[in-house]
């Protein structure tokens, strides 16, 4: 799929909307908890990708995985950390707390992209990051007041692994390597499945739970993660990180409407700053490209 910058932006927004369904769906599980939740979601992600990847890329995709270079396997490891830490964190703390904690991603991504790739980050993007950061900090202070430290620390693993992952994707492109990192999503799901299986025993999930987790594996993880890697070929790392912040807003809203997790006024105010930063950055970016 050939993506223009504009199409990549809209596709990334759709990706964040799919990602944001995890919290509300998790709140409707009956018996599955902690690592079992992660195991089943990762398991169904593997099953989904085993169909999706060959459909779009042919059976040779498996040969590319077997012969993949270091970047593909390191990216897969990053995906596995994100998959595992995110779901475990959701079982330990509120949806808002997890998503707000994940929002430090733009700071980590911008720093890694600058240090390891040498990306020259436009002033407008830095301004947007700082404005979004102010909104995140405002929300974060309110969430931490609940004393849910364990869930917050686990959730912090997600943006750390995410920043490393996006930087690997961008560095591969910057070095002119024709590396297809979409299969790394499958590698990450396999690692997560294998790593969490012993911790998930004995299984307690009901048929209802397994059905919901199957939906998460396909719609919330397999499809959007594959699409997000495609977007990374067009968008710069800090730009992706900013767009990914929409997951915070969508996720909190869905948990509010679908699971009665009512966000505080602090969360709503901080979220407004985040959305404003995203919109302003993209509008200025479009105007600059149009002028060029």
Secondary structure, DSSP 8 states (H G I E B T S, - for coil): ----HHHHHHHHHHHHHHHTHHHHHHTT-SS--HHHHHHHHHHHHHHHHHHHHHHHH-THHHHHHHT--HHHHHHHHHHHHHHHHHHHHHTTS-HHHHHHHHTTHHHHHHHHIIIII-----HHHHHHHHHHHHHHHHHHHHHHTT--HHHHHHHHHHHHHHHHHHHHHHHHHHTT-----THHHHHHHHHHHHHHHHHH-S----HHHHHHHHHIIIIIIIHHHHHHHHHTTTS-HHHHHHHHTHHHHHHHHHHHHHH-----HHHHHHHHHHHHHHHHHHHHHHHHHHH-
